[in-house]
Amino acid sequence: MSQECTKECQNQAHNYLCGRCVSDLQAWIDKIPVLIVELSVTIAKLDNVRPAGGGGGGGHKPGSDAPINLDALQLQENLRSVGGYAAGYASDPQAAGMAWLIQDWVTKAERMVSGPDEPPVNHQANRERVKGIAPAMPTRQLVPWLRQNAKVVVTSMDIRNWARRGKLHAVEREPSPTYHPHEVLDAWYETRREQSRT
């Protein structure tokens, strides 16, 4: 029996999530393994940390529990609890809420591993600058290039998803797809705008 997707996208669904929402959720879930590893580094950082025992004032005493970032640790445990396949959530009556929660955890984890907020970036100027200096390149070069030069964290999974959805088009397909960095930035900005409206 067909019904409307519980995420209120108004698509028809055979379960509680439509095919598009399952695909979107899978894209969020696919980010989790890398984030779990990156959160391990954040957990051990000594900025914004509390003693593992929850202790209060006073200096850190030799031999006592090492300080850790408990917020990052909790977020890592939350992400570990997420199943690997979005389709498994589609038949749960609480699927929409679970999808929202997973997206929230992933977004918070991405913010946490990227460190403290940096000064605002002029995205339009950034895009124009990148357009003028960067040739098309394969994903394996593009991801670190954008991180270093545009101060934007994009994963290879993001690029594949944007290409699949038509937000991004390969310049060349062989031997591996290449993309213009400024077009990847456009897809990244568009995705962020969409997420801010939800």
C-alpha positions in Angstrom: 0.0 0.0 0.0 1.3 3.4 -1.0 1.4 6.4 1.4 3.1 9.7 1.7 6.6 9.8 3.0 6.7 10.7 6.7 9.5 13.2 6.1 6.7 15.4 4.5 8.4 15.6 1.1 5.0 14.6 -0.3 6.5 11.8 -2.3 4.7 8.4 -2.3 6.4 5.7 -0.3 5.8 2.0 0.2 7.3 2.3 3.7 7.7 5.3 6.0 10.4 6.9 3.8 10.3 7.4 0.0 13.1 6.2 -2.2 14.6 9.7 -2.4 14.6 10.2 1.3 16.2 6.7 1.8 18.9 7.8 -0.7 19.5 11.1 1.1 19.7 9.3 4.5 22.2 6.8 3.0 24.4 9.7 1.9 24.4 11.0 5.5 25.1 7.5 6.9 28.0 7.0 4.4 29.8 9.9 6.1 29.8 8.3 9.5 32.8 5.8 9.4 35.2 8.7 8.5 33.7 10.9 11.2 34.0 8.3 13.8 37.8 8.1 13.1 38.1 11.9 13.0 36.2 12.3 16.3 38.8 10.1 17.9 41.4 12.8 17.3 39.0 15.5 18.5 38.2 13.5 21.7 42.0 13.5 22.6 42.5 17.2 21.9 43.2 19.2 25.0 41.0 22.2 24.0 37.5 22.4 25.5 38.0 19.2 27.6 37.0 18.0 31.0 38.6 15.4 33.2 37.2 11.9 32.4 36.0 11.6 36.0 34.0 14.8 35.7 36.2 16.5 38.3 35.9 20.2 39.1 38.5 22.7 39.9 42.2 22.3 40.5 45.0 21.3 38.2 45.3 18.0 36.5 47.1 15.6 38.9 49.6 13.1 37.6 48.2 9.6 37.5 44.6 10.8 37.3 42.3 10.1 34.3 43.4 12.0 31.2 41.2 14.9 30.2 39.0 14.2 27.1 36.4 16.0 25.1 33.3 14.3 26.5 31.0 16.0 24.0 32.9 14.5 21.1 33.0 11.1 22.9 29.2 11.1 23.2 28.7 12.1 19.6 31.0 9.3 18.5 29.0 6.8 20.5 25.8 8.2 19.0 27.2 7.7 15.5 28.4 4.1 16.3 24.8 3.2 17.1 23.6 4.1 13.6 23.0 1.2 11.2 24.9 1.1 8.0 21.9 0.9 5.6 19.2 3.6 5.3 16.8 1.1 3.8 16.7 -0.6 7.2 15.1 2.5 8.7 12.4 2.9 6.0 10.0 0.4 7.6 10.2 2.0 11.1 7.2 4.2 12.0 9.8 6.6 13.6 11.9 6.7 10.4 11.5 10.5 9.8 12.6 11.4 13.3 15.5 9.0 13.2 16.6 10.4 9.8 16.5 13.9 11.3 18.5 12.8 14.3 21.2 11.0 12.2 21.5 14.1 10.0 21.8 16.3 13.2 24.5 14.0 14.6 26.5 14.0 11.4 26.3 17.8 11.0 27.4 18.3 14.6 30.3 15.9 14.1 31.4 17.6 10.9 31.5 21.0 12.8 33.3 19.4 15.7 36.1 17.9 13.7 36.6 21.0 11.6 37.6 22.9 14.7 36.6 26.3 16.1 34.7 28.7 13.8 36.9 30.6 11.5 36.3 34.1 10.2 33.4 34.2 7.6 34.4 33.3 4.1 33.3 35.4 1.1 32.0 32.5 -0.9 31.3 34.5 -4.1 34.8 35.9 -4.1 36.2 32.5 -3.2 34.3 30.9 -6.2 35.6 33.5 -8.6 39.2 33.2 -7.4 39.0 29.4 -7.7 37.4 29.6 -11.1 40.3 31.6 -12.4 43.2 29.5 -11.0 42.0 25.9 -10.9 41.8 23.4 -13.7 39.5 20.4 -13.7 40.9 17.6 -11.5 39.9 14.1 -10.3 38.3 13.7 -6.9 41.4 12.3 -5.2 43.2 15.6 -6.0 40.1 17.8 -5.7 39.1 17.0 -2.1 42.5 18.0 -0.5 42.8 21.0 -2.9 39.4 22.4 -1.8 40.3 21.9 1.8 43.6 23.8 1.5 42.6 26.5 -1.0 38.9 27.1 -0.5 38.7 26.2 3.2 35.8 23.8 2.4 35.5 20.2 3.5 34.0 18.1 0.7 34.1 14.3 0.6 34.4 12.1 -2.5 31.0 10.7 -1.5 29.6 14.3 -1.7 31.0 14.7 -5.2 29.5 11.3 -6.3 26.1 12.2 -4.9 26.0 15.6 -6.5 27.1 14.1 -9.9 24.4 11.4 -9.5 21.7 14.1 -8.8 22.8 16.3 -11.7 24.2 19.1 -9.5 27.6 18.5 -10.9 28.8 17.3 -14.3 32.2 15.7 -15.1 34.5 17.5 -17.6 36.1 14.2 -18.6 34.9 10.7 -17.6 38.0 8.7 -18.5 40.2 7.4 -17.0 38.5 8.9 -14.0 35.9 11.7 -13.8 37.3 15.2 -13.4 35.4 18.2 -12.1 36.0 22.0 -12.1 36.6 23.1 -8.5 34.3 26.1 -8.8 31.4 23.9 -9.9 32.0 21.6 -6.9 31.9 24.8 -4.7 28.6 25.8 -6.4 27.1 22.3 -5.5 28.5 22.6 -2.0 26.9 26.1 -1.5 23.6 25.0 -3.0 23.5 22.0 -0.7 24.2 24.2 2.4 21.4 26.5 1.4 19.0 23.6 1.0 20.0 22.2 4.4 19.5 25.7 6.1 15.9 25.8 4.8 15.0 22.4 6.3 
